[in-house]
């Protein structure tokens, strides 16, 4: 008689923990949300687009809002990860800020990300927790990434920044000036690289004219 294989259960993935299946669902949901919007997309349509059963969908996500929030988190992490790498690459402060601003502003003003933000705004009154997860508090990781980087430069004596969190927010507002809100409310199309560069360059100039010591 063969002994029972007691290791078998530990080798099987716990329900809802297969990263490939989760990614497959998120990709299907992404297509569905972009085509139909958050309100119109149903879990049935998402399951069809994802190529999984509706039951499998609920193993991974408790409802449509949970799925959308997970998608937002995934996309946001990818964008912010790229922006952080650009910020932390070797270079002068001006170069680092410019790379960070260009990467972030190009991404958040893209058609896809703007559509996602509009979906969040459309349900913000009814689902404030979703809007807060997207942007409130520490949710917008760009603030945190830049805050910590500015604080480190301040300690090195390369910048004079008494409140890195406030300064980070200032820079992001400057870098998106004349573009971000215009994009969000459909007043302009997706900006080209030259437009973004002009705004980001001016943002870096203004920011450093205030926060960079003359002898740094």
C-alpha positions as a Markdown table, in Angstrom:
| # | Residue | x | y | z |
|---|---|---|---|---|
| 1 | Unk | 0.0 | 0.0 | 0.0 |
| 2 | Unk | 1.3 | 3.4 | -0.9 |
| 3 | Unk | 1.5 | 6.1 | 1.8 |
| 4 | Unk | -0.7 | 9.1 | 1.3 |
| 5 | Unk | 1.1 | 12.1 | -0.3 |
| 6 | Unk | 0.7 | 14.6 | 2.5 |
| 7 | Unk | 2.7 | 17.2 | 0.5 |
| 8 | Unk | 0.2 | 17.4 | -2.3 |
| 9 | Unk | -2.2 | 19.9 | -0.8 |
| 10 | Unk | 0.7 | 22.3 | -0.1 |
| 11 | Unk | 1.8 | 22.2 | -3.7 |
| 12 | Unk | -1.7 | 23.2 | -5.0 |
| 13 | Unk | -2.4 | 26.9 | -5.2 |
| 14 | Unk | -4.8 | 28.2 | -2.7 |
| 15 | Unk | -8.0 | 29.4 | -4.4 |
| 16 | Unk | -7.6 | 32.9 | -5.7 |
| 17 | Unk | -3.8 | 32.9 | -5.4 |
| 18 | Unk | -2.7 | 32.0 | -8.9 |
| 19 | Unk | -0.9 | 35.2 | -10.2 |
| 20 | Unk | -1.3 | 34.2 | -13.8 |
| 21 | Unk | -5.1 | 33.7 | -13.5 |
| 22 | Unk | -5.4 | 36.9 | -11.5 |
| 23 | Unk | -3.5 | 38.8 | -14.3 |
| 24 | Unk | -5.7 | 37.2 | -16.9 |
| 25 | Unk | -8.8 | 38.5 | -15.1 |
| 26 | Unk | -7.4 | 42.0 | -14.7 |
| 27 | Unk | -6.5 | 42.2 | -18.4 |
| 28 | Unk | -10.0 | 41.2 | -19.3 |
| 29 | Unk | -11.5 | 43.7 | -16.9 |
| 30 | Unk | -9.2 | 46.4 | -18.2 |
| 31 | Unk | -10.5 | 45.8 | -21.8 |
| 32 | Unk | -14.1 | 45.7 | -20.5 |
| 33 | Unk | -13.9 | 48.9 | -18.4 |
| 34 | Unk | -12.2 | 50.8 | -21.2 |
| 35 | Unk | -14.9 | 49.7 | -23.7 |
| 36 | Unk | -17.9 | 50.1 | -21.5 |
| 37 | Unk | -17.0 | 52.2 | -18.5 |
| 38 | Unk | -17.3 | 51.2 | -14.9 |
| 39 | Unk | -21.0 | 51.5 | -14.4 |
| 40 | Unk | -22.0 | 49.6 | -17.6 |
| 41 | Unk | -19.5 | 46.7 | -17.3 |
| 42 | Unk | -21.0 | 43.7 | -15.5 |
| 43 | Unk | -19.2 | 40.8 | -13.8 |
| 44 | Unk | -20.8 | 38.5 | -16.4 |
| 45 | Unk | -19.2 | 40.5 | -19.2 |
| 46 | Unk | -15.9 | 40.7 | -17.4 |
| 47 | Unk | -15.9 | 37.0 | -16.9 |
| 48 | Unk | -16.5 | 36.4 | -20.7 |
| 49 | Unk | -13.8 | 39.0 | -21.7 |
| 50 | Unk | -11.4 | 37.3 | -19.2 |
| 51 | Unk | -12.1 | 33.8 | -20.4 |
| 52 | Unk | -13.0 | 32.5 | -16.9 |
| 53 | Unk | -16.2 | 31.4 | -15.3 |
| 54 | Unk | -18.2 | 33.9 | -13.2 |
| 55 | Unk | -17.5 | 31.6 | -10.2 |
| 56 | Unk | -13.8 | 31.9 | -10.7 |
| 57 | Unk | -14.1 | 35.7 | -10.9 |
| 58 | Unk | -15.7 | 35.8 | -7.5 |
| 59 | Unk | -12.9 | 33.5 | -6.1 |
| 60 | Unk | -10.5 | 36.3 | -6.9 |
| 61 | Unk | -12.6 | 39.4 | -6.3 |
| 62 | Unk | -15.5 | 40.0 | -4.1 |
| 63 | Unk | -17.3 | 42.4 | -6.5 |
| 64 | Unk | -16.8 | 44.7 | -9.4 |
| 65 | Unk | -15.5 | 47.6 | -7.2 |
| 66 | Unk | -12.9 | 45.3 | -5.7 |
| 67 | Unk | -11.8 | 44.2 | -9.1 |
| 68 | Unk | -11.6 | 47.8 | -10.4 |
| 69 | Unk | -9.6 | 48.9 | -7.3 |
| 70 | Unk | -7.2 | 46.0 | -7.8 |
| 71 | Unk | -6.8 | 47.1 | -11.5 |
| 72 | Unk | -6.2 | 50.7 | -10.5 |
| 73 | Unk | -3.6 | 49.6 | -7.9 |
| 74 | Unk | -1.8 | 47.4 | -10.5 |
| 75 | Unk | -1.6 | 50.1 | -13.1 |
| 76 | Unk | -0.7 | 52.8 | -10.6 |
| 77 | Unk | 2.2 | 50.7 | -9.2 |
| 78 | Unk | 3.6 | 50.1 | -12.7 |
| 79 | Unk | 3.5 | 53.8 | -13.6 |
| 80 | Unk | 5.0 | 54.9 | -10.2 |
| 81 | Unk | 7.7 | 52.2 | -10.4 |
| 82 | Unk | 8.9 | 53.5 | -13.7 |
| 83 | Unk | 8.8 | 57.1 | -12.5 |
| 84 | Unk | 10.7 | 56.2 | -9.3 |
| 85 | Unk | 13.5 | 54.5 | -11.3 |
| 86 | Unk | 13.8 | 57.6 | -13.4 |
| 87 | Unk | 14.0 | 59.8 | -10.3 |
| 88 | Unk | 16.7 | 57.7 | -8.6 |
| 89 | Unk | 18.9 | 57.2 | -11.6 |
| 90 | Unk | 22.3 | 59.1 | -11.2 |
| 91 | Unk | 22.3 | 62.7 | -12.3 |
| 92 | Unk | 22.0 | 66.3 | -11.1 |
| 93 | Unk | 18.9 | 67.3 | -9.2 |
| 94 | Unk | 17.6 | 69.2 | -12.2 |
| 95 | Unk | 18.0 | 66.2 | -14.4 |
| 96 | Unk | 16.4 | 63.8 | -11.9 |
| 97 | Unk | 13.4 | 66.0 | -11.4 |
| 98 | Unk | 12.9 | 66.5 | -15.1 |
| 99 | Unk | 13.0 | 62.8 | -15.8 |
| 100 | Unk | 10.6 | 62.1 | -13.0 |
| 101 | Unk | 8.2 | 64.9 | -14.2 |
| 102 | Unk | 8.3 | 63.8 | -17.8 |
| 103 | Unk | 7.7 | 60.1 | -17.0 |
| 104 | Unk | 4.9 | 60.8 | -14.6 |
| 105 | Unk | 3.1 | 63.5 | -16.6 |
| 106 | Unk | 3.3 | 61.5 | -19.8 |
| 107 | Unk | 1.8 | 58.5 | -18.1 |
| 108 | Unk | -1.0 | 60.2 | -16.1 |
| 109 | Unk | -2.1 | 62.3 | -19.2 |
| 110 | Unk | -2.3 | 59.3 | -21.5 |
| 111 | Unk | -5.7 | 58.3 | -22.9 |
| 112 | Unk | -5.9 | 55.1 | -20.9 |
| 113 | Unk | -5.1 | 56.7 | -17.5 |
| 114 | Unk | -7.3 | 59.7 | -18.1 |
| 115 | Unk | -10.2 | 57.3 | -18.9 |
| 116 | Unk | -9.6 | 55.4 | -15.7 |
| 117 | Unk | -9.6 | 58.7 | -13.6 |
| 118 | Unk | -12.8 | 59.8 | -15.2 |
| 119 | Unk | -14.4 | 56.5 | -14.2 |
| 120 | Unk | -13.3 | 57.0 | -10.6 |
| 121 | Unk | -14.7 | 60.6 | -10.6 |
| 122 | Unk | -18.0 | 59.4 | -12.0 |
| 123 | Unk | -18.6 | 57.1 | -9.0 |
| 124 | Unk | -16.8 | 59.2 | -6.3 |
| 125 | Unk | -20.0 | 60.4 | -4.6 |
| 126 | Unk | -21.5 | 57.0 | -4.4 |
| 127 | Unk | -18.3 | 55.1 | -3.7 |
| 128 | Unk | -15.9 | 57.6 | -1.9 |
| 129 | Unk | -13.7 | 54.8 | -0.7 |
| 130 | Unk | -12.8 | 54.0 | -4.3 |
| 131 | Unk | -11.8 | 57.6 | -5.0 |
| 132 | Unk | -9.8 | 57.7 | -1.7 |
| 133 | Unk | -8.0 | 54.6 | -2.7 |
| 134 | Unk | -7.1 | 56.2 | -6.0 |
| 135 | Unk | -5.9 | 59.5 | -4.7 |
| 136 | Unk | -6.6 | 60.3 | -1.1 |
| 137 | Unk | -4.1 | 60.4 | 1.7 |
| 138 | Unk | -1.0 | 58.4 | 0.7 |
| 139 | Unk | -2.7 | 56.7 | -2.1 |
| 140 | Unk | -1.0 | 58.8 | -4.8 |
| 141 | Unk | 2.4 | 57.1 | -4.5 |
| 142 | Unk | 4.0 | 59.9 | -6.6 |
| 143 | Unk | 3.7 | 62.2 | -3.7 |
| 144 | Unk | 5.4 | 59.7 | -1.4 |
| 145 | Unk | 8.2 | 58.8 | -3.8 |
| 146 | Unk | 9.1 | 62.5 | -4.4 |
| 147 | Unk | 8.7 | 63.5 | -0.8 |
| 148 | Unk | 11.3 | 60.9 | 0.4 |
| 149 | Unk | 13.7 | 61.8 | -2.4 |
| 150 | Unk | 13.4 | 65.5 | -1.6 |
| 151 | Unk | 13.9 | 64.8 | 2.1 |
| 152 | Unk | 17.1 | 62.9 | 1.3 |
| 153 | Unk | 18.4 | 65.8 | -0.9 |
| 154 | Unk | 17.6 | 68.2 | 1.9 |
| 155 | Unk | 19.7 | 66.2 | 4.4 |
| 156 | Unk | 22.6 | 66.3 | 1.9 |
| 157 | Unk | 22.3 | 70.1 | 1.9 |
| 158 | Unk | 21.5 | 70.1 | -1.9 |
| 159 | Unk | 18.1 | 71.5 | -1.3 |
| 160 | Unk | 16.5 | 73.7 | 1.4 |
| 161 | Unk | 13.1 | 72.1 | 2.0 |
| 162 | Unk | 11.5 | 72.5 | 5.4 |
| 163 | Unk | 8.4 | 70.5 | 4.4 |
| 164 | Unk | 9.2 | 67.8 | 1.8 |
| 165 | Unk | 5.6 | 66.5 | 1.6 |
| 166 | Unk | 4.3 | 70.0 | 0.8 |
| 167 | Unk | 7.1 | 70.6 | -1.7 |
| 168 | Unk | 6.4 | 67.3 | -3.5 |
| 169 | Unk | 2.8 | 68.3 | -4.0 |
| 170 | Unk | 3.9 | 71.7 | -5.2 |
| 171 | Unk | 6.2 | 70.2 | -7.8 |
| 172 | Unk | 3.5 | 67.8 | -9.1 |
| 173 | Unk | 1.0 | 70.7 | -9.4 |
| 174 | Unk | 3.6 | 72.7 | -11.4 |
| 175 | Unk | 4.5 | 69.8 | -13.6 |
| 176 | Unk | 0.9 | 69.2 | -14.6 |
| 177 | Unk | -0.1 | 72.9 | -15.0 |
| 178 | Unk | -2.0 | 73.7 | -18.2 |
| 179 | Unk | -2.2 | 70.0 | -19.1 |
| 180 | Unk | -3.6 | 67.7 | -16.4 |
| 181 | Unk | -7.0 | 69.4 | -15.6 |
| 182 | Unk | -7.4 | 70.3 | -19.2 |
| 183 | Unk | -7.0 | 66.6 | -20.1 |
| 184 | Unk | -9.3 | 65.4 | -17.3 |
| 185 | Unk | -12.1 | 67.6 | -18.5 |
| 186 | Unk | -11.6 | 66.8 | -22.2 |
| 187 | Unk | -10.5 | 70.3 | -23.2 |
| 188 | Unk | -7.4 | 69.1 | -24.9 |
| 189 | Unk | -6.2 | 65.8 | -26.5 |
| 190 | Unk | -3.2 | 63.7 | -25.4 |
| 191 | Unk | -0.2 | 66.1 | -25.3 |
| 192 | Unk | 2.9 | 65.4 | -27.3 |
| 193 | Unk | 6.3 | 65.1 | -25.8 |
| 194 | Unk | 7.3 | 68.7 | -26.6 |
| 195 | Unk | 4.3 | 70.1 | -24.8 |
| 196 | Unk | 5.0 | 68.0 | -21.7 |
| 197 | Unk | 8.7 | 68.9 | -21.8 |
| 198 | Unk | 7.9 | 72.6 | -22.0 |
| 199 | Unk | 5.7 | 72.4 | -18.9 |
| 200 | Unk | 8.0 | 70.1 | -16.9 |
| 201 | Unk | 11.1 | 72.2 | -17.7 |
| 202 | Unk | 9.3 | 75.4 | -16.4 |
| 203 | Unk | 8.2 | 73.4 | -13.3 |
| 204 | Unk | 11.7 | 72.4 | -12.5 |
| 205 | Unk | 13.0 | 75.9 | -13.0 |
| 206 | Unk | 10.4 | 77.5 | -10.7 |
| 207 | Unk | 10.8 | 74.7 | -8.1 |
| 208 | Unk | 14.6 | 75.0 | -7.9 |
| 209 | Unk | 14.6 | 78.8 | -8.0 |
| 210 | Unk | 12.8 | 78.6 | -4.6 |
| 211 | Unk | 14.2 | 75.5 | -3.0 |
| 212 | Unk | 17.8 | 75.2 | -4.2 |
| 213 | Unk | 20.3 | 77.2 | -2.2 |
| 214 | Unk | 22.5 | 79.5 | -4.3 |
| 215 | Unk | 25.7 | 77.7 | -3.1 |
| 216 | Unk | 24.4 | 74.2 | -3.7 |
